[in-house]
Amino acid sequence: MWAQKKQKRADATSAPWLLTFADLLSLVLTFFVLVFSMNTVTFESWKAVVHTMSEEFNPLRPTVDPIPHDAPASLMTRNVAGLNLSYLQSLLSRQLKQMPLFQDAAVYRRGDSVVVSLPASLMFERKKAVLAPDAARAMRQLAGALVQIRNRMQIAAHTDGAPISNGLFRSNWELSMTRARVVAGALADSGYLQPITVLGYADTRNAELSQALSANSRIEWAERIDIVLINERRGQSAYDIF
């Protein structure tokens, strides 16, 4: 009899400890479930939950309806115009006539820009990207003319469709980009310290050769360096290299 009472008393004292342990396990399980649900929540599901809770707990809250902005893109970005393009074309034509290597360069208008096209054969060996000594000197003269111009500038290199067999470049894309960077670097070394955008087009723009280029020498002009001066004041952009 006394042993049964002692057993009942022991069971009574151990029951609260088991309940506490069970509650602790439940809390730990709940915690890990919450962590898992927070890590795997999707935006749409969470958006539906937030909307439902907002409607239930604050039905009188003010709503905000987004209205699309109808202003044209030209009003949202301010692009300060550079030098007048007609004046710029005339100025560069006179400057290039004074440079023996670039006397035959083509200067023409294309949309909102002035393009100075220089045959790559005057500056580089066939399918190479090392600037010739005469071209380096001419680049220094050209930099002296361009440094006074406030327009944003791009340098775009073009090649013909002939494959590269000298092993120096993997494709005409790489060759054109390297040539554009070399010309930009030569201008920067000569004192043109403003940002320059460099582009390599390989042979993808040869069908769009301007009428300003000689129709009898399209093979020669296919490999060319275009210095493009845009009707915007120069400034930083995502593709500025130098």
Residue pairs with C-beta under 8 A, 6 or more apart in sequence:
54 61
69 76
79 232
79 233
80 232
80 233
81 231
81 232
81 233
82 88
82 149
82 150
82 151
82 152
82 229
82 230
82 231
82 232
82 233
82 234
83 149
83 150
83 151
85 109
85 112
85 113
85 114
85 229
85 231
86 109
88 114
88 149
88 151
88 229
89 107
89 108
89 109
89 114
91 145
92 107
92 114
92 116
92 145
92 229
93 107
95 142
95 145
96 102
96 103
96 105
96 107
96 116
96 142
97 103
98 141
99 138
99 141
99 142
100 138
101 122
101 134
101 135
101 137
101 138
102 118
102 122
102 138
102 142
104 119
105 116
105 117
105 118
105 119
106 115
106 116
106 117
106 210
106 212
106 213
106 221
107 114
107 115
107 116
107 117
107 212
108 114
108 115
108 117
108 210
108 212
109 115
110 210
110 228
112 230
112 231
113 228
113 229
113 230
113 231
114 151
114 228
114 229
115 210
115 226
115 227
115 228
115 229
116 226
116 227
116 228
116 229
117 210
117 212
117 213
117 221
117 224
117 225
117 226
118 224
118 225
118 226
118 227
119 220
119 221
119 223
119 224
120 157
120 158
120 159
120 179
120 223
120 224
120 225
121 220
121 223
122 132
122 134
122 135
123 131
123 132
123 135
123 179
123 183
123 225
124 130
124 131
124 132
124 135
124 179
125 132
127 159
127 162
127 164
127 165
127 166
127 168
127 169
127 175
128 166
128 168
129 168
129 169
129 175
129 178
129 179
129 182
130 182
131 139
131 182
131 183
131 186
135 186
136 186
139 183
139 186
139 187
139 190
140 186
140 190
140 191
142 187
142 190
142 227
143 186
143 187
143 190
143 191
143 192
144 190
144 191
146 153
146 187
146 192
146 227
147 191
147 192
147 193
147 194
149 229
150 233
150 234
151 229
151 230
151 231
151 232
151 233
151 234
152 195
152 197
152 229
152 230
152 232
152 233
152 234
152 235
152 237
153 194
153 196
153 197
153 227
153 228
153 229
153 230
153 234
154 196
154 197
154 198
154 199
154 226
154 227
154 228
154 230
155 180
155 183
155 184
155 187
155 196
155 197
155 198
155 199
155 225
155 226
155 227
155 228
156 180
156 198
156 199
156 200
156 201
156 205
156 225
156 226
156 228
157 175
157 176
157 177
157 178
157 179
157 180
157 183
157 198
157 199
157 200
157 201
157 224
157 225
157 226
158 176
158 201
158 202
158 203
158 205
158 206
158 222
158 223
158 224
158 225
158 226
159 172
159 175
159 176
159 202
159 203
159 222
159 223
160 172
160 203
160 206
160 219
160 222
160 223
161 172
161 203
161 206
161 222
163 172
164 170
164 171
164 172
164 175
168 175
169 175
169 178
171 202
172 202
172 203
173 200
173 202
174 200
175 200
175 202
176 200
176 201
176 202
177 198
177 199
177 200
178 200
179 200
179 225
180 198
180 199
180 200
180 225
181 198
181 241
183 225
183 227
184 196
184 198
184 241
184 242
185 242
187 196
187 242
188 196
188 242
194 234
195 234
195 235
195 236
195 237
195 240
195 241
195 242
196 240
196 241
196 242
197 237
197 239
197 240
197 241
198 239
198 241
198 242
199 239
203 222
206 218
206 222
209 218
209 221
209 222
213 221
214 221
